[in-house]
C-alpha cells in the first residue's frame, strides 16, 4: 500500500507547481510587452518580468530550506491561462481592444498566483516552516500589488476609450 500523502507532500507539490508557473510567466511577459500598444502596458509587463525573476529566486530559497532541488511540475492551469492570452494577442492584434485583453489575461495569471501563494503561506505556518513564510509573503504582496496596478491600468484604458462610440 502506498504511503499516505501528507500536508508536507502537498506543500512541496504546490511549490513545484508555482515554480513551473513563474518560469512560464517569465517567458510570456516579453511577448505581452511586445504586443501591448500602450507605453504603460509595455512598461508594466517588463517591470513585472523583473519582479517575476525575483519571485523565482525566492522560491529557490524555499526549496533550499526544504533541502530539495528547485524543480517545477507541469501546471496545466497556468499553461491554459497563458494559451488564452496568446489567443487574445492573435485574435485582437492591431485592434483597440488588444490592451484590454492583455490586461485581463495578466490578471487571470495574477489571481492564480495570489491563490497559490496565499495557500502556500498558510500551509508553511501550519507546517512550522517559519523561514519560508516571509519569502512566500513577499511574492504574495508583489502579486497583489501587480493585480492592483493592472486594475488601475484597465480602468484608465476603459476611460480613455469611453469617448468612442459604443457597439450597438
C-alpha positions, -999 to +999 in steps of 0.1 A: +000+000+000+014+034-009+024+057+019-002+082+029+003+117+015+007+145+040+003+183+040+041+184+037+038+165+003+010+188-008+031+219+001+061+205-019+039+196-049+023+231-048+057+247-045+068+228-077+036+239-094+041+277-087+078+274-096+068+260-130+041+286-134+065+315-126+090+302-152+062+301-178+051+336-169+087+348-172+087+335-208+053+350-216+059+386-203+082+398-230+057+386-257+030+405-239+052+436-236+058+435-274+021+430-281+009+458-258+000+490-277+002+515-247+036+526-233+022+520-198+013+484-207+047+477-223+065+492-192+042+473-168+049+439-184+086+445-185+087+457-149+067+426-138+093+404-156+120+417-133+097+411-103+090+375-115+127+369-117+130+379-080+100+357-071+117+327-088+148+334-067+127+334-035+111+301-045+145+287-050+154+298-014+122+279-002+134+248-020+168+252-003+151+255+031+134+222+024+167+206+013+151+198-021+162+207-056+143+236-072+122+218-099+089+226-115+060+203-120+038+209-151+010+232-142-019+228-166-037+258-152-010+283-160-005+268-194-042+272-201-042+308-189-011+317-210-026+300-241-057+321-237-035+352-235-017+341-267-051+336-284-061+372-275-028+385-288-035+368-321-073+375-324-071+411-313-038+422-329-039+458-341-073+464-325-083+490-299-094+460-276-059+444-276-046+461-244-078+454-225-074+417-235-038+416-224-047+432-190-074+407-185-050+378-193-024+392-170-050+395-142-060+358-146-023+349-141-021+372-110-052+357-094-039+322-099-006+332-083-023+350-055-043+319-047-012+297-048+009+320-026-018+325-001-023+288+003+015+281+005+019+308+031-009+293+053+005+258+049+040+270+057+026+284+090+008+251+098+040+231+090+062+254+111+083+264+081+090+298+097+118+308+073+096+301+042+067+324+054+084+358+047+096+346+013+062+334+002+046+365+017+069+388-003+058+370-035+022+373-024+024+410-017+041+417-051+014+397-069-014+417-051+003+450-060+007+439-096-030+430-097-039+464-083-017+481-110-034+461-137-068+471-124-058+508-125-043+504-160-075+487-172-097+514-157-076+542-173-078+524-206-115+520-204-119+557-195-097+567-224-117+545-248-150+556-232-153+585-256-155+561-285-189+551-300-204+522-281-211+490-301-249+487-308 
